[in-house]
Amino acid sequence: MNFLVIGALLVIILYSFGFAVTLWREKNKIGSIAVNFLCLLMAVLPFFSYFK
């Protein structure tokens, strides 16, 4: 079950990071930084709740 959760989380993070790259290319730097920060939070927060 943990592999399924980690896989889904990884797919969501990669998709969001791709969106941040698209925002960066469209000269929306603030939005890209915000999405990158959310990607970082998505990568870290599950270790405090789900994988505890």
ChimeraX attribute file (.defattr): number of C-alpha atoms within 10 A of each C-alpha:
attribute: neighborCount
match mode: 1-to-1
recipient: residues
	/A:1	6
	/A:2	9
	/A:3	8
	/A:4	9
	/A:5	13
	/A:6	14
	/A:7	12
	/A:8	11
	/A:9	15
	/A:10	15
	/A:11	12
	/A:12	15
	/A:13	19
	/A:14	12
	/A:15	13
	/A:16	18
	/A:17	19
	/A:18	15
	/A:19	16
	/A:20	24
	/A:21	18
	/A:22	13
	/A:23	17
	/A:24	15
	/A:25	11
	/A:26	10
	/A:27	11
	/A:28	13
	/A:29	14
	/A:30	12
	/A:31	14
	/A:32	22
	/A:33	15
	/A:34	12
	/A:35	19
	/A:36	19
	/A:37	14
	/A:38	16
	/A:39	19
	/A:40	13
	/A:41	12
	/A:42	16
	/A:43	15
	/A:44	11
	/A:45	11
	/A:46	14
	/A:47	10
	/A:48	8
	/A:49	8
	/A:50	9
	/A:51	10
	/A:52	6
